[in-house]
Amino acid sequence: MASTLDRLSYAARQTARVAWYAGHYAAGRRLLKPMPKPDFPIGPTPSRAELTADMRALFEREWQDIAAGLFPAPRARGPEPAEFLRRSLLYFRDLPQVDARRHGQSDELPPGEQGDGLPDYYRQNFHFQSDGWLSEQSATIYDTQVEVLFTGAADVMRRRAMKPIAEWMAGRNQRDLRGLDVGCGTGRLLAFLHDAWPGLKLTGLDLSPPYLAEARRLIGRTARVKLIEGAAERLAFDDASLDFVVSSFLLHELPADIRGKALREMARVVKPDGLIVIVDSIQKGDHPGWDGLLDLFPHYFHEPYYTDYVGGNLDAWSRAAGLTPLFNERAFLSKVATFAK
Ligand SMILES: C[S@@+](CC[C@H](N)C(=O)[O-])C[C@H]1O[C@@H](n2cnc3c(N)ncnc32)[C@H](O)[C@@H]1O
């Protein structure tokens, strides 16, 4: 049962996170050269006050679920304070390179070499980030970059996947369940799942060895969480072998054909009574007053497949992949979509 102290502690930690990353955001804006205004039409955009209120409401919804006993309050997950600060420093040191790319420098990652196993669509400076997904340095500062972008709300958006998982798990024994996180990146959602249900057998899959190494550092050594290198569009799992599949912020990074294959693979590997939960960007029309943000995002952050993603419909793609949409929750700038097979 959550106490008043638990609530205060949750609120204090989330407020501190938001203040920390909002400070980075403000400092970063002062360091970056302004971008030219987009020369294409933009839909409506929210005010900063509206965004802040919506983010607060999201933290409140998470707290209500914690108080209702759906899952425990998240424990602080991240490096020790000195390493945490070092990462902020690295983030700011990298900003000039990011800015140079924003102002016209094109992709610098070479096309894939035959046999290295990495597809060309993957070898790009997503978000203008240095080295794309392909270096230890990129993996080290990714979490800071994402939290700055979302002013401290990235983790809580990922954790909204836990609500449908908690509800689906009612009456099931966690020790009997196997779950997969497709495109697990630095492992933050996996870490939260492991903290909440340490009996689950979890696997994180990603194409980036440095991101997987970072995920291992975050989660620590445990046989309950395996991390494997692999592609979303070719999952190395048998048909109907997993109880649930999650994926956060992967699908908008994929070209349409690969995205369709990834969804079909998720449908293939999950058991008939299993669950699939996708956390990704809201799409056009999910929250019409914010559509302009979806127009602007790929202009300011290199996102080659984002416009196609937000212009489509995740439920329709999932139906085409053999899944049945159950329900969606808009969580700030993301949508948490739940599917049955
Ligand atoms: C935006 S990050 C999201 C990472 C993480 N799920 C999160 O919530 O932060 C996208 C991740 O997907 C991985 N990725 C991209 N294309 C992939 C593919 N085809 N198969 C597996 N992983 C892929 C990248 O290496 C990167 O770690």
The ligand as an ORCA input file, in Angstrom:
! r2SCAN-3c Opt
* xyz 0 1
  C      14.981      5.347    -30.654
  S      15.870      3.966    -30.092
  C      14.750      3.276    -28.879
  C      15.483      2.447    -27.874
  C      14.675      2.055    -26.630
  N      13.650      1.100    -26.925
  C      14.115      3.268    -25.923
  O      12.974      3.219    -25.464
  O      14.856      4.241    -25.784
  C      15.757      2.796    -31.389
  C      16.549      1.544    -31.120
  O      16.188      0.590    -32.090
  C      17.336     -0.069    -32.557
  N      17.010     -0.514    -33.910
  C      16.797      0.226    -35.012
  N      16.485     -0.557    -36.054
  C      16.468     -1.835    -35.584
  C      16.171     -3.106    -36.161
  N      15.851     -3.230    -37.419
  N      16.233     -4.188    -35.369
  C      16.571     -4.088    -34.055
  N      16.865     -2.923    -33.462
  C      16.801     -1.807    -34.212
  C      18.448      0.966    -32.477
  O      19.713      0.346    -32.412
  C      18.062      1.714    -31.207
  O      18.651      1.117    -30.079
*
